Amino acid sequence: MTSHPGITFREGPAGRRAGVIGGPDVWEVIEVWNDNDRDAAATAAAISLPVGLVDAAIGYYLDQATEIDAWIQRNREQGADAEAAWRRRQPPNKP
């Protein structure tokens, strides 16, 4: 945490993960940052977070890209699995 001010670590069912102090997990910030053409100001506006904390998340990501990319990939896969399960439970379309 001394190397990355503004970043904290959280324990949870999915394991230990990096997060912005008082905000979302770093992987969530980075997903929004990527969706906003890697624009920190646009990311900050999109998630109502000060630009300085977005910059902290980006700095952590630049040092730990493999870890954060793995979180992003894992969450995308879980989302896809959840959607597929939901679709299987839907009634068939009638012609």
C-alpha positions as CSV (number, residue, x, y, z in Angstrom):
1,M,0.0,0.0,0.0
2,T,3.0,2.3,0.5
3,S,3.9,1.8,-3.1
4,H,0.4,2.7,-4.2
5,P,-1.3,5.4,-2.1
6,G,-5.1,5.3,-2.5
7,I,-5.1,1.5,-2.9
8,T,-6.2,-0.9,-0.2
9,F,-6.7,-4.7,-0.2
10,R,-9.9,-6.5,0.6
11,E,-10.7,-10.0,1.6
12,G,-13.8,-11.7,0.3
13,P,-15.2,-15.0,-1.0
14,A,-13.4,-14.6,-4.3
15,G,-10.1,-13.9,-2.5
16,R,-7.9,-10.9,-1.8
17,R,-8.2,-8.1,-4.2
18,A,-7.0,-4.5,-4.7
19,G,-9.5,-1.7,-4.4
20,V,-9.6,2.1,-4.3
21,I,-9.9,3.4,-0.8
22,G,-13.6,4.2,-0.3
23,G,-14.4,3.0,-3.8
24,P,-14.7,0.0,-6.1
25,D,-12.1,-2.7,-6.8
26,V,-9.3,-1.8,-9.1
27,W,-10.4,-4.2,-11.8
28,E,-13.8,-2.4,-11.9
29,V,-12.1,1.0,-12.4
30,I,-9.9,-0.4,-15.1
31,E,-12.8,-1.9,-17.0
32,V,-14.5,1.5,-17.1
33,W,-11.1,3.1,-18.0
34,N,-10.8,0.7,-20.9
35,D,-14.4,1.4,-22.0
36,N,-13.6,5.2,-21.9
37,D,-10.6,5.0,-24.2
38,R,-8.3,5.0,-21.2
39,D,-9.4,8.6,-20.3
40,A,-9.0,9.1,-16.6
41,A,-11.3,12.1,-16.4
42,A,-14.1,10.3,-18.3
43,T,-13.6,7.3,-16.1
44,A,-13.8,9.5,-12.9
45,A,-17.1,11.1,-14.2
46,A,-18.6,7.7,-15.2
47,I,-18.1,6.2,-11.7
48,S,-18.3,9.3,-9.6
49,L,-14.7,9.0,-8.3
50,P,-12.1,11.7,-7.9
51,V,-9.6,11.6,-10.8
52,G,-6.8,11.1,-8.2
53,L,-8.3,7.8,-7.2
54,V,-8.7,6.7,-10.8
55,D,-5.1,7.6,-11.3
56,A,-4.2,5.5,-8.3
57,A,-6.0,2.5,-9.8
58,I,-4.3,3.0,-13.1
59,G,-0.9,3.2,-11.4
60,Y,-1.6,-0.1,-9.6
61,Y,-2.8,-1.6,-12.8
62,L,0.3,-0.6,-14.7
63,D,2.4,-2.5,-12.0
64,Q,0.0,-5.4,-11.7
65,A,-1.6,-5.8,-15.1
66,T,-1.5,-9.6,-15.1
67,E,-3.4,-9.7,-11.7
68,I,-6.0,-7.2,-12.7
69,D,-6.5,-8.6,-16.2
70,A,-7.1,-12.0,-14.5
71,W,-9.8,-10.5,-12.3
72,I,-11.5,-8.9,-15.3
73,Q,-11.4,-12.1,-17.3
74,R,-12.7,-14.2,-14.4
75,N,-15.6,-11.8,-13.9
76,R,-16.5,-11.8,-17.6
77,E,-16.5,-15.6,-17.6
78,Q,-18.7,-15.7,-14.5
79,G,-21.1,-13.2,-16.1
80,A,-21.3,-15.2,-19.3
81,D,-21.9,-18.4,-17.3
82,A,-24.7,-16.7,-15.3
83,E,-26.3,-15.4,-18.4
84,A,-26.1,-18.8,-20.1
85,A,-27.8,-20.4,-17.0
86,W,-30.5,-17.7,-17.1
87,R,-31.1,-18.3,-20.8
88,R,-31.5,-22.1,-20.2
89,R,-34.2,-21.4,-17.7
90,Q,-36.3,-19.3,-20.0
91,P,-39.3,-20.8,-21.7
92,P,-38.9,-21.7,-25.4
93,N,-40.1,-19.2,-27.9
94,K,-43.3,-20.1,-29.6
95,P,-43.5,-19.7,-33.4
